[in-house]
């Protein structure tokens, strides 16, 4: 992975972007994309759209969502403890005891999410996973007045953001879902900057995927693509306890995942597979029997329909503070998308 691209990935991961509060990371993406795109725009929803060869045909949309799961300050009690509500899907058992950051207009505020110590829990409380209104964020203040000098109702909250390299080219961080997808899309833009392409390539950092695929819905309507490829994470199943007969066989470091099923246009899948085979890019496969719950779902259904594909980045421990991916899989996904875009001609037929 090129040094500047690796630095861009780490900056993405250290920048907060809970759904609905994506502006800081979109500022970073606009800055990156402006170096490689023919034009960069932001729609009223907040989606950033970077275009290579805007007058080409057909129109191709590459989408990765920049938003991450987070939390929201809902209430401040008399002693200054903050009560939160989730943005997206959290496992409370993983969230308890974590260091969090409140992202305020005045700067980041650190706190710890907790409840009573185990010694003080009743037998019934020990058996029960607490609800959000039963835990609190302690930011180290003594009163509501002191807390309100620092934070406001509606401020977004994330896990403390950091990037931790592991052995064998693995990377651990919160928010890999789906900043790795955005990275792949924007790395493809970088690689296409000096390439001759016939298609118009719209590289989109979509918003609010975690709360209902919202940004991809509006941006695909506005772009009106012929072809749409979503890049999102997919569950790596190479850890204990996974039933591969139910969710497939996906391993970190063995390449991006090509998804097959009703959400994927067969001609798009065949082209991605052929490009991977021709360039000896390793890929894995996963079947999905319905709409996938990714941006590909709404892209496919936009206007009169879009020839849609879905590339998955294998991810261990999704929606946790310790999500884990392989850098080799990211690099291979960017190589695959770049070659796919180069292969497209106005004469291609994408009708199933």
N, C-alpha and C positions, 0 to 999 in steps of 0.2 A: 504494500500500500504506500502510495506517495506520501512524503512527509506532510505536505500542506493539507492533503486530504485527511490524514490521521488527526492532525490538529483540529480541523474543522469538525470531525466526528466528536472529539472530546469536548470542544466548545459547545456543540449541540447538547451533549449530555449534562453539562454543568449549567445550562441555562433553563430556567423554569418555564413550563408551558402547560399547566393544567387546562383542561377543556374550557374554552371561553376566555382564557387569560394567556393567549399564545403570542401576544405582541413581542415580548423580548426575544423569543426564538425566531419569530418571523423577521425581525430586524436583522438578525444574524444571517438568515437565509437570503434575504434581499441583498445584503452586502456581498455574499458569496456569488449569488446568481448574476449580479450585475457585471461580473468580470467575464462571463462566458455566454450570456444570452444576447439575442438581438433586441429583445425588449423584456422588461419585467414590470408586471402590474400587480395590484392587490385589489380584490373585489370588496364589496361592502360587507361581506361576511367575514373577511379576514384571510381568505385563501391567497397565497402568493403564487403567481403564475409566471414562470420564466419560459420564454419561447425561443426556440432555434428554428430558423427558416420559416417565418410566419406565413409566407405566401405559398408554401409547398402544399402538396397533396399526396395522400390523404392527411387528415388531421389525427394526430396520435396523442393521447393523453397518458402520461405517466404520473401516478399518484402515490404519495406516501403521507400518512397523517402525522403532523408535528405535535399534536396534543398528547399529554400523558395523564394517567389517572392522578388525582390529587384530592384535596379537601378544601373546605370553605369555613371561615369563622362564622358561626351562627349566633353565638351568645357569649357574653362575658359576665361572670357572676361577681358578687360583691367583693370577693377576695382576689379577683383578677385572674381566675382560672378561665381558660377559653374552652368552649364546647364547639365541636366541629361536626360537619356533615360531609359525606363522601361525594366526590366527583368521579364517577366511574366505579368499577367493581373492585372492592377491597376484601381481603381476608383479615378480619379483625385479629385473629390469633397471631398473624405475622406482624400486624401493625403495632400491637401493644409493645411498649418499651422502646420504641424507636425515637431517634432524634429527628425532629421536624424543623422546617423553616417556614415562617410566615413571611410572605413577600409583600411588603407594605410600600406605600408611596415614599416613605422616609428611608427605606432600605430593609434588608433582611433581618428578621428577629428569630433567634433560636429558641426552641422549646423542646420539652420531652413529653411524650404521650404516655399516660399511665392511669392506674387506678389504685385501690388499696393494696398494700403489700400482701403477699400470700399468707402471712401469719394472721392477718386480720380478717381474711375472708371466711364467711360461714361455709359449712359443707355444701350447701345448696349453691352458693356463689362460685365455689371451685368447679362445680360440674357444668357451669353455664358459660357460654361465650357471651361477653358483654355486648350490649347495644352501644351505638355511638353516644347516646345521651348519658351513658353510665361511665364514660371515661372522659378525661380532660387533658388539655395541653397546659403544662406548667411553664411559663416564660420567666419565672423568677421575680414576679412583682408582688406587691402587698395589698393592692386594692384595685377595684374597677377603674378608678380615676387614673391610677398609674398605668394600667394596661391600655386605657383609651388614649393616652399620650403616644402610644407606640403603634397600636393596631386599630383597625376599623372592622365593623361588621361587613362581611363580604370579601375580606382579604383572602387571596388564595394561599394554600399551604401545600408543601411537598415534603417527601422524605428529604433529609439532608443530601444534596446532590454531590456525587463524587464518582470517579472512574477508577476501577481497580483492575490492572492487568493481572492475568493468571498465567499459568504454564500453558505451553502448546498453542500459543496464539489466541487464547480465550480472553474475553473482556467481560467484567461484571460491573453493572451499574443499574440504578433505577432509571426508568424511562427509555430503556432500549426499545420497548413497545411504544411508539413506532419510530423513534428517531433514527434507527438503523434503516428503516424504509425510506425516510426522507433523504438520508445520506446517499443511499443507492441511487435514488432519482436524481439528486443534484450532482453526484459524481458522474452519472451518465451524461448530464448536461456538460460537465467539464470535458469529458472525453470526446463529445460530439462537436466541441467548439471549432475545431479545425478540420472536421470531416465534411465531405460532400454528402448531403442527404437530400432525397427527393420529397420526403414527407415534412409536414410542419409538426414539430415536436413540442408539446406543451408539458413542461415539467412542473408539477403542482405540489405544493406543500399544503395539504388540506387541514382544516380545523374541525374540532368537535366530533371526531370519529367515536370517541369513547362514550359519548352520550347520545348516539343514534345516527352515525354516518352522515352528519349534517353538512359538513363542508364539501364532501364529494358530491352530494346531491345538488348543491347550488353551482359548484364550479363545472361539473360535467354538463349541466344544462347550458351554462354560458359558453363553454368551449365548443359544444356540439361535435364531439369527435366521432370518427369512424371506428377507431380502435382505442381501447382503454386498457392499460395494464396497472393493476394495483400491486404495490409492494408492501407487505405487512409481515409481522412475525407469525410463526406457526410453532406449535408445541414440539420441542425435541422430546423423543420418547426413550432416550438412552439413559434413563435414570431408574433407580429401583421403584417398583410399585406401579409402573405403567402397563396397561393391558394393550399390547400392540395389535392384537386381533380386533380391537375396537377402534383404536385411534391411529393405527398405522405405525410404520417403522421409519423414524427420522432421527438422524445422528448428527451431532455437531461436527463440523469440519468436513463433511462429505458433500458439500455443495448446497445451493439453494434448492427449494422445493417447487416443483411444477404441480399445480393443482388441477385435477380433472373432475368433472361433474357438471351438473346443470348450469352452474354459475359461470362456466368457462366455454367460450366459443371454440369448437374443435379445430378450426383452421388456425386460430391464434396459438392454441396449444401445440399443434403440429409444427408450426413455424418456430416457436421457441425451442422445441425439442430438436428440430433439424439444425438450428443454429448451434445449439449446445454440442450436438454430435460432431458437426463439421469442425468446430474449434476446440474440440476435446475439453469442454467445460464440464466439470462434474455436476450432475443434478440428481435430485431425489424426487420421489413422487408421493403424492397423497391424494386420496379420493375424498370428495365431499358431496354428499347426496342431495344437498339443498342449497339455498342461499348461504353464503359463507360467513355472514356477520362481519365482513370487511368492506372497505370502500368499493371493492369489485361488485358487490351486491347492487348498490344504487347506480354505479356507472353503467352496468349492463341494462338497467331499466330506464335510463335517461332518454327523453324524447321518444323517437321511434325505435330505439334500441341501439346498443353499441356492441361491437365485437370485442369481447372482454377476456382478459387473461389475469391470472393471479400467481405471483411469485412469493413464496414464503421464505423467510429467514429463520432457520431453526433457533429456538429460544428455550432455554431451561428456566423454570421458576417464574413464569409469566405473571405479571401484576404483583410483583414483590419487590422489596428493596435490593434483591440480589439476582436480578435477571442476568442471564449469561448467554453470550453468543461467541461465535468463531469469526475472527477477522477474515479468514480465508473465504468463508461463505459470503461475506459482504462484497469482497473483491470480485468473486466469481459472479455474483448477481449483477454487479455493475458491468462487467465484461459482457454478460449475456444480453442485458438490455441494450447496450451500445450496439452490439452486432445485430440484434433484432431490428433496431431503428434503421441501421444502414441497409438492411435487406429489403425494406419496404419500397414498393413501386406503386405509382398511380394505377397500374394495370392489374394489381392483385385483386382477387375476388375473395371477400371475407364472408360470403354467404355460406352457412352450414350445409 
